[in-house]
Amino acid sequence: MYVWSKQLVIGLLVAFVILEGIFFFMTGGGEGSQLHVRTTQWITVNYILLVIWIFVWMFDQARVRGKNVWIWLLPYIICPLPTLVAFIILLQRRVG
């Protein structure tokens, strides 16, 4: 758990936001999508399963540390990546 440095996590989050912005602006225009429906469905299913898997990991990490993970559920559903980053950073705080 302590292999995550704040600089690494923030850097990865910034890189993610930049890439999402690039992909968002590249999809403009009146042309049809280059993705097939089956590909889009496969990506969606994989993303949903990854989100569930990460929440199970969050539940396990919170249980081990005696924290409540259910307060993280709504923010995680709305915005998974920033919530995961905040969860990791808050769990790394030294207690005591």
N, C-alpha and C positions, 0 to 999 in steps of 0.2 A: 504494500500500500504506500510505502514511503518512497517508491521510485518515481512518483509523480511530483515534479517540481512545479511551483506556481508558474514559472516562466514557460515551461513546456506546455502546460495545460492552456495558458492564455495564448501562446503562439499557435497551438493547434486549433483553438477556437477562432482566432483571427483568420487563419488559413481557410477554415471551413466557410466562414462568412464571405470571404473574398471569392472563393470558388463558387459558392451558391449565387453570389451576385453576377459573376461572369456567365454562369449557366442560365440565369434568369433573363439576362439581356440578350443572350444568343437565341432564345426561343421566340423572339418577336417576329412579326410579319404575318402575312396572310397565307403562307404556304402550309401544306399539310405536314404533320409530324413525321420525322424519320423513324420513330420507334413504332414497332408493331404492337398491337394490343396485347398479344401474349407476353412480349418482353416487359411491357409496363406492368402487367399483372404479376409476373415473376418478381420484378423489383419491389413491388408493393408488398407482396407476401413475405419476402425476405426482410424488408424493413420492419414490418410488424413483428415478425418473430424475433428479430434482433432487439427491438424495444422491450419485448416481454422478457427475453433472456437477461438483458441488462437490469431490468427491474428486479428480477429474481436475485441477481448478484447483489444489487443494492440492499434488498431485504436481508440477505445473508450477512453482509458486512455490518448492517445496522444491528442485527440480532447479536452478533459476536461482541459488538462494542456496547450493547445495552441501550441503544438509541431507538427512537420511534421512526420507522420508515413511512408510515401511513400519511404523515404530514407532507411528505414529498410527492405523493401520488398525483394530486391535481396539477402542480406545476410541471411534473414530468410528462403528463399526458399532453399538456398544452405546448411545451417546448422542451423536448428531451435532452438535447445536448447541453444547453446552458445549465439546466437543473443537475445533470450528471456532474458537470464541472464544479458547481457549487457544493454538491454533496461530497465529492472527493476532497475538495479543499477544506470543508468544515470537519470532515472526519480526520484529517491530518493534524488538526490542532492538538497541541500537547495539553493534556489535562493534568492539573495539579502542580 
